């Protein structure tokens, strides 16, 4: 009886560990890939992300967003404030548990 439970727990532990390892193989492949030269498509993708990040920091918001985007965003914020009350809807709410 005890032997069955030990074997069952052993198989559960084995399956959990193998699932965890399989899920993290993709992450470890990325980590090991940093030492090698990137694929040209990956390099282009990373360059574009970095370029967007610097532009976003300079502009202080979405890049290449015209006046239509700002108008739509203001209308959406006004609608949400009417529905859910006042407050700054662009910030994540702060929760206080007592």
C-alpha positions as CSV (number, residue, x, y, z in Angstrom):
1,X,0.0,0.0,0.0
2,X,2.7,2.4,1.0
3,X,4.8,1.3,-2.0
4,X,1.9,2.1,-4.3
5,X,1.5,5.6,-2.9
6,X,5.2,6.2,-3.2
7,X,5.2,5.1,-6.8
8,X,2.1,7.2,-7.6
9,X,3.7,10.3,-6.0
10,X,6.9,9.5,-7.8
11,X,5.1,9.4,-11.1
12,X,3.2,12.6,-10.3
13,X,6.4,14.3,-9.4
14,X,8.1,13.1,-12.6
15,X,5.2,14.3,-14.8
16,X,5.2,17.7,-13.1
17,X,9.0,18.1,-13.5
18,X,8.9,17.0,-17.1
19,X,6.1,19.4,-17.9
20,X,8.0,22.2,-16.2
21,X,11.2,21.4,-18.1
22,X,9.4,21.2,-21.5
23,X,7.8,24.6,-20.9
24,X,11.1,26.2,-20.1
25,X,13.0,24.8,-23.0
26,X,11.9,27.7,-25.2
27,X,13.2,30.2,-22.6
28,X,16.5,28.5,-22.2
29,X,16.9,28.4,-26.0
30,X,16.6,32.2,-26.0
31,X,19.1,32.5,-23.2
32,X,21.7,30.3,-24.9
33,X,21.0,32.1,-28.2
34,X,22.3,35.4,-26.8
35,X,25.8,34.2,-27.0
36,X,25.4,33.4,-30.7
37,X,24.7,35.8,-33.6
38,X,21.0,36.4,-34.1
39,X,19.1,35.4,-37.1
40,X,18.7,38.4,-39.5
41,X,14.9,38.4,-39.1
42,X,15.2,38.3,-35.3
43,X,17.8,41.1,-35.4
44,X,15.5,43.2,-37.5
45,X,12.6,42.5,-35.2
46,X,14.6,43.5,-32.1
47,X,15.9,46.6,-33.8
48,X,12.4,47.7,-34.6
49,X,11.3,47.1,-31.0
50,X,14.2,49.1,-29.7
51,X,13.5,51.9,-32.2
52,X,9.9,52.1,-31.2
53,X,10.9,52.1,-27.5
54,X,13.2,55.1,-28.0
55,X,10.6,57.0,-30.0
56,X,7.9,56.2,-27.5
57,X,10.0,57.6,-24.7
58,X,10.7,60.8,-26.7
59,X,7.1,61.3,-27.6
60,X,5.8,60.3,-24.2
61,X,3.1,58.0,-25.6
62,X,2.1,56.1,-28.7
63,X,4.3,56.7,-31.7
64,X,2.8,58.2,-34.9
65,X,-0.6,58.7,-33.3
66,X,-2.4,61.5,-35.0
67,X,-5.1,63.8,-33.7
68,X,-7.8,61.2,-34.5
69,X,-6.2,58.8,-32.0
70,X,-6.1,61.4,-29.3
71,X,-9.7,62.4,-30.0
72,X,-10.9,58.8,-29.8
73,X,-8.9,58.3,-26.6
74,X,-10.4,61.4,-24.9
75,X,-13.9,60.3,-25.9
76,X,-13.4,56.8,-24.5
77,X,-12.0,58.2,-21.3
78,X,-14.9,60.6,-20.9
79,X,-17.4,57.7,-21.6
80,X,-15.6,55.5,-19.0
81,X,-15.6,58.3,-16.4
82,X,-19.3,58.8,-16.9
83,X,-19.9,55.1,-16.4
84,X,-17.5,54.4,-13.5
85,X,-17.1,57.7,-11.8
86,X,-14.3,60.2,-11.5
87,X,-10.6,59.6,-11.2
88,X,-7.6,59.2,-13.3
89,X,-8.4,56.2,-15.6
90,X,-4.9,56.2,-17.2
91,X,-3.3,54.9,-14.0
92,X,-3.5,51.5,-12.4
93,X,-5.7,51.6,-9.3
94,X,-4.2,51.4,-5.8
95,X,-5.7,48.8,-3.5
96,X,-5.6,49.1,0.3
97,X,-6.3,46.1,2.3
98,X,-7.0,46.5,6.0
